[in-house]
């Protein structure tokens, strides 16, 4: 879709520059933005969804559980975690996709700096 | 000393020519890669779609993921349109945030998009008409026989995909969103 309305950001490394891998656990922290619809999806390094018994592959701004201040925390791990958990199975290298859709209230997607502020932070919690 | 002697005897013109030839080959191969790909995104998505008919496709899942990095964050209804022998009428409803209707050429170029806005129900009515040029622009046209509907946009397009996207809003909304997707229409009108 046109970059004026929608953008997808792919992360292959965590905030410390380490390659994302299913042998580690990660915490993704971000903040909901009322002017955008967004989604957070985990893939393997070839862009394939990771099969899991929970059939859970993504969260959206409609389906994620937000904190009272509008922030969110999602966990990426092999084993189940409380809250917003995305299973990583034994996928190996991971890619996290963050897609944002401008709802037309204001054309934020045209401003690179504004979009950068929306990006969640990926922190390794265990390995 | 032996290495130095070998380097002095080397044909540097030939080495430079070979280096530039490799560079040119690399650039040409990179630029040609999209053309040499075995199947495009359009081919993959359109192969099972009927012509000029809106069809709701299965939810994106590991076994049904048609494209790499396609997220299951939405359900889709697709119409493979072709205006070679006539026009194609598209109607859809975008009931809330996250809903979009987009038109793509066979090369994957997005040349039209409509995005639902919060608190506003958007009725979309498009008439895709044949043209020698891929896109000549959009012109508003309000049909007199449909006063209750928003203005119909006439879009010049030859072949491509219309993609109606319903965001995943959770289990409670899936049946309603699926019903809205099924209401979308893509109908051929002969010249």
Interface residues (C-beta under 8 A of the other chain):
Chain A: X1 X2 X5 X6 X8 X10 X37 X39 X41 X43 X46 X47 X48 X49 X50 X51 X55 X57 X58 X60 X61 X62 X63 X95 X97 X99 X101 X102 X103 X104 X105
Chain B: X60 X61 X62 X65 X67 X68 X69 X70 X71 X72 X73 X74 X97 X98 X100 X102 X110 X113 X115 X116 X117 X118 X167 X168 X169 X170 X173
